[in-house]
Amino acid sequence: MTEPIYLDHQATTPLDERVLEQMLPYLTHEYGNPSSSHARGRAASQAIRDARRRVADLVGAKSDVEIVFTSGATEANHLAIMGAALEARPHGGHVVTTAIEHKAVLAACQRLVDHHGYTMTRVGVDEHGRAHPADIAAALTPRTVVVSVMHANNEIGTLQRLAAIAEITRPRGIVLHTDAAQSAGWGLLDVSELGVDLASVSAHKLHGPMGIGALYLRGGTRIVAQQTGGGQERGLRAGTPNVPAIVGFGAAAHLVTSDAVPSPTRVRALRDRLQDLLLDSVPGATVNGHRHRRLPGNLSLTLPGIEAADLLDRLPGIAASTGSACNTGSGEPSHVLTAIGLTRAQARATLRLSIGHTTTETDIEQAAKLITDAVGAMLPASARAA
């Protein structure tokens, strides 16, 4: 059976063989616990230190001490938002986020509301999915302790102006967090340049293994641990470290920082080619998100007159999605798409195609034809002729 054309890189990326090669020893003979003092334990501990330095380089951290390993970006988001808010509890009880955040961020903020008496403000976005810094500033109160704004959206790819937001939060002593899971693999994340205090990243978005992520914690930023019981990760995340996955994360990060993966320019060109083909051949198709300030591989398309879920059922030769993988099966239209002004019907007619390093020109040409033919078969004759 022919493998489907993979256009779902924003959900997860295939594990790079070079990453797997570096992980294998720690899945077989290098099995020491990094907390043990014997030779195998010391070898595992050194491997973690090497990986931590590589992830620090990936995000632009000043020191590898600023990297805390987690099970993924969801846990990192939770640790960042809950940890920073509860640490600052004596000084306030209000958090600010945006209407298009990943559900992991929204859930952490909501937990503060439901269980700790905080208040939350969700700032709206424009039709391109951008939160305006002036709107963030207007939402702040004397009790605001945390602002969380994602770097790049996981559905429409739009990049936010974090540096401008940091200029607003920093003088007020407000912690600025960003979910950067989608942007780190493209070399777009530099925490010093963006001015963020906390940033969440995930290995499986950049050709590393699933189940491992990290939180960047700017030196001097204080948070309360959410998983206690041991002294691992500076006491901020208890539990025996997942050494093979951490090594894999470090290896994947190094591929990005050493330019050992295809250029984002190549991926952007493939994305633009697919975009042009589909806009030319599908009547009324429109692109969601910012046309220029978005991830190189992201293409969110609304295809009027069809149900995107039905379309995917007709496309066994393509692996794609209708939106965030975390929303699959919910039955509700995407909160991201409705936040930028799409109707419920338009949101249900939206397809997310995400290009990656393994995508080829042939994939693009074939995918465009398959999608065009499937849409044509679903539309009434009058619509196809329009």
PyMOL commands that set and color helices and strands:
alter all, ss='L'
color gray80, all
select helices_A, chain A and resi 17-27+39-59+64-66+73-87+89-91+103-116+133-139+162-172+184-186+191-194+203-205+233-235+243-257+264-281+308-313+325-327+335-339+344-348+361-378+381-384
alter helices_A, ss='H'
color red, helices_A
select strands_A, chain A and resi 5-6+67-70+94-98+119-123+144-148+175-179+198-202+213-217+286-288+298-302+318-319+350-354
alter strands_A, ss='S'
color yellow, strands_A
deselect
rebuild
show_as cartoon
